[in-house]
Amino acid sequence: MSKIPLNKLKNSAMNMASVALLRVELATEESKLKKRFQLLGQKLHGAVRDDLLAAIKDDPSVVELLGAIEEQKRRIKSLRNRIDGNKDEG
């Protein structure tokens, strides 16, 4: 039998699976962030086109988008930190 204990192999496999799942979650969150930035860009483009830049900052949908973008950024940073932390354990 191999010199590597079965528990060590099991722990390594679980760690790799965990990192893989975190990477999938990270990709999903980054995709959501991209969509929100695109939506914000469309709203900004419309405001510039219609000369409504002063009014856009009071638009509730823009304020909501900005909050969602900041929350998404925090979530992505947290996921990246967790992935980096799991790399060190393996």
C-alpha positions as CSV (number, residue, x, y, z in Angstrom):
1,M,0.0,0.0,0.0
2,S,1.1,3.6,-0.6
3,K,2.9,5.5,2.1
4,I,0.4,8.3,1.8
5,P,-2.4,7.8,4.4
6,L,-5.9,7.5,3.0
7,N,-7.1,10.4,5.2
8,K,-4.5,12.7,3.6
9,L,-5.7,11.7,0.1
10,K,-9.3,12.2,1.2
11,N,-8.5,15.7,2.7
12,S,-6.7,16.7,-0.5
13,A,-9.5,15.6,-2.7
14,M,-12.0,17.5,-0.5
15,N,-9.9,20.6,-0.6
16,M,-9.6,20.5,-4.4
17,A,-13.4,20.0,-4.7
18,S,-14.0,23.0,-2.4
19,V,-11.7,25.2,-4.5
20,A,-13.4,24.1,-7.7
21,L,-16.8,25.0,-6.2
22,L,-15.5,28.4,-5.1
23,R,-14.2,29.1,-8.6
24,V,-17.6,28.3,-10.1
25,E,-19.2,30.6,-7.6
26,L,-16.6,33.3,-8.3
27,A,-17.3,33.0,-12.1
28,T,-21.0,33.4,-11.4
29,E,-20.5,36.4,-9.3
30,E,-18.2,38.0,-11.8
31,S,-20.8,37.4,-14.5
32,K,-23.5,39.1,-12.4
33,L,-21.2,42.1,-11.8
34,K,-20.5,42.4,-15.6
35,K,-24.3,42.4,-16.3
36,R,-24.8,45.1,-13.7
37,F,-22.1,47.3,-15.1
38,Q,-23.6,46.9,-18.6
39,L,-27.0,47.9,-17.3
40,L,-25.5,50.9,-15.5
41,G,-23.6,51.9,-18.7
42,Q,-26.9,51.8,-20.7
43,K,-28.6,54.0,-18.2
44,L,-25.6,56.4,-18.2
45,H,-25.6,56.5,-22.0
46,G,-29.3,57.3,-22.1
47,A,-28.8,60.1,-19.5
48,V,-25.9,61.6,-21.5
49,R,-27.8,61.3,-24.8
50,D,-30.9,63.0,-23.3
51,D,-28.8,65.6,-21.3
52,L,-30.1,64.2,-17.9
53,L,-26.9,63.7,-16.1
54,A,-28.0,65.7,-13.1
55,A,-31.2,63.7,-12.7
56,I,-29.5,60.2,-13.0
57,K,-28.0,60.4,-9.6
58,D,-31.5,60.6,-8.0
59,D,-32.8,57.7,-10.1
60,P,-33.7,54.9,-7.6
61,S,-32.7,52.2,-10.1
62,V,-29.3,53.7,-10.5
63,V,-28.8,54.0,-6.8
64,E,-29.9,50.4,-6.4
65,L,-27.5,49.3,-9.2
66,L,-24.6,51.1,-7.6
67,G,-25.3,49.4,-4.3
68,A,-25.6,46.0,-5.9
69,I,-22.3,46.6,-7.8
70,E,-20.5,47.4,-4.5
71,E,-22.0,44.4,-2.8
72,Q,-20.9,42.1,-5.7
73,K,-17.4,43.5,-5.5
74,R,-17.2,42.7,-1.8
75,R,-18.5,39.2,-2.5
76,I,-16.0,38.6,-5.3
77,K,-13.1,39.8,-3.1
78,S,-14.2,37.5,-0.3
79,L,-14.4,34.5,-2.7
80,R,-10.9,35.3,-4.1
81,N,-9.6,35.4,-0.5
82,R,-11.2,32.0,0.3
83,I,-9.7,30.5,-2.9
84,D,-6.3,31.8,-2.0
85,G,-6.6,30.6,1.5
86,N,-7.5,27.1,0.3
87,K,-4.5,27.0,-2.0
88,D,-2.2,27.5,1.0
89,E,-3.8,24.5,2.8
90,G,-3.3,22.1,0.0
